[in-house]
Amino acid sequence: MQTVAADTATRWLRRWDAQQERYIPDREERFRVVIDVVREVTGGGPAGVVDLGCGPGSLSRRLAEALPRVRVVGVDADPLLLGLGRANTDPRVRLVEADLANPGWADATGLPGPWDAAVSSTALHWLSPADLGQLYRTLAANLRPGGVFVNADHMGLGRPTLDTIADAIRDARTRRAGTEGNEEWGAWWQALQQDDDLAPLLDARSNMAIAHSGDNGLTVWQHAELLRQAGFAEAGPVWQFGDDHVLVAVR
Ligand SMILES: C[S@@+](CC[C@H](N)C(=O)[O-])C[C@H]1O[C@@H](n2cnc3c(N)ncnc32)[C@H](O)[C@@H]1O
């Protein structure tokens, strides 16, 4: 398991958060909403939470900071992002490497079930609809009755004019938030290649099993339907700005 010095990781994590805010100007507020849902469902008591597609653990860390009795296991297939996250995690946060398209990811968490909650941010649009359906069934099998899955992501509205308006208001919001000039996704990844301190993590990443990006194009309504088909009792958005949603599914 490769990691890096904490100060190197901190520098890249700050840059990661700023880069993500270029695309999600309300990312911190969206994280707070996810945390509020988990707090509501767990009552602030001891709970096990899984963070799907955790990347370098931005949401995992914020959850552990906000909810002192929660243990979080982040799952991601990218050893470089995991390595950055592991250098900086709270002891109540564990980050594990697994491909979410393979149902074995649930065992890889090492978190005994049933789980109280699973969360995700800006990650599941990378999975094909078939892989996502399987992931939702795995989640339904592992969450306790009344447990929740909370997914914060861009999920379209499925209506051409509404989707155009959603894009326009996000661009306007990004300008108001002052994040439109933040580093781009591609530039962030290119800059990483120049940092010799990251050589072992870059090497670990060269054999990564998953593709580097993707977009399944599913609308928020299609996500909700897939979740109901997977066995969730209720599913729908509780927060929205344009196509940016926090979708909650109750087991
Ligand atoms: C845009 S990043 C978001 C990371 C983090 N959740 C955040 O909000 O900062 C998307 C993440 O999803 C992960 N991911 C995509 N497909 C995956 C898969 N099949 N298995 C595991 N992780 C996956 C990527 O490796 C990446 O870390």
The ligand as an SDF file (V2000), in Angstrom:
LIG
                    3D

 27 29  0  0  0  0  0  0  0  0999 V2000
  -14.6050   12.8580   -9.5190 C   0  0  0  0  0  0  0  0  0  0  0  0
  -13.9400   11.6640   -8.4130 S   0  0  0  0  0  0  0  0  0  0  0  0
  -14.8160   12.0370   -6.9080 C   0  0  0  0  0  0  0  0  0  0  0  0
  -14.0580   11.6170   -5.6780 C   0  0  0  0  0  0  0  0  0  0  0  0
  -14.6710   12.0200   -4.3390 C   0  0  0  0  0  0  0  0  0  0  0  0
  -15.9050   11.3090   -4.0790 N   0  0  0  0  0  0  0  0  0  0  0  0
  -14.8900   13.5030   -4.2600 C   0  0  0  0  0  0  0  0  0  0  0  0
  -16.0400   13.9430   -4.2450 O   0  0  0  0  0  0  0  0  0  0  0  0
  -13.8960   14.2400   -4.1860 O   0  0  0  0  0  0  0  0  0  0  0  0
  -14.6970   10.1380   -8.9630 C   0  0  0  0  0  0  0  0  0  0  0  0
  -14.1340    8.9420   -8.2560 C   0  0  0  0  0  0  0  0  0  0  0  0
  -14.8640    7.7680   -8.5830 O   0  0  0  0  0  0  0  0  0  0  0  0
  -13.9380    6.6910   -8.6350 C   0  0  0  0  0  0  0  0  0  0  0  0
  -14.5000    5.5840   -9.4210 N   0  0  0  0  0  0  0  0  0  0  0  0
  -15.0490    5.6580  -10.6580 C   0  0  0  0  0  0  0  0  0  0  0  0
  -15.4090    4.4270  -11.0790 N   0  0  0  0  0  0  0  0  0  0  0  0
  -15.0880    3.5590  -10.0850 C   0  0  0  0  0  0  0  0  0  0  0  0
  -15.1930    2.1520   -9.9290 C   0  0  0  0  0  0  0  0  0  0  0  0
  -15.7060    1.3810  -10.8930 N   0  0  0  0  0  0  0  0  0  0  0  0
  -14.7520    1.6130   -8.7770 N   0  0  0  0  0  0  0  0  0  0  0  0
  -14.2310    2.3770   -7.8010 C   0  0  0  0  0  0  0  0  0  0  0  0
  -14.0860    3.7160   -7.8830 N   0  0  0  0  0  0  0  0  0  0  0  0
  -14.5090    4.2980   -9.0200 C   0  0  0  0  0  0  0  0  0  0  0  0
  -12.7180    7.3190   -9.2800 C   0  0  0  0  0  0  0  0  0  0  0  0
  -11.5460    6.5470   -9.0830 O   0  0  0  0  0  0  0  0  0  0  0  0
  -12.6750    8.6690   -8.6040 C   0  0  0  0  0  0  0  0  0  0  0  0
  -11.9320    8.6350   -7.4290 O   0  0  0  0  0  0  0  0  0  0  0  0
  1  2  1  0
  2  3  1  0
  2 10  1  0
  3  4  1  0
  4  5  1  0
  5  6  1  0
  5  7  1  0
  7  8  2  0
  7  9  1  0
 10 11  1  0
 11 12  1  0
 11 26  1  0
 12 13  1  0
 13 14  1  0
 13 24  1  0
 14 15  1  0
 14 23  1  0
 15 16  2  0
 16 17  1  0
 17 18  1  0
 17 23  2  0
 18 19  1  0
 18 20  2  0
 20 21  1  0
 21 22  2  0
 22 23  1  0
 24 25  1  0
 24 26  1  0
 26 27  1  0
M  CHG  2   2   1   9  -1
M  END
$$$$
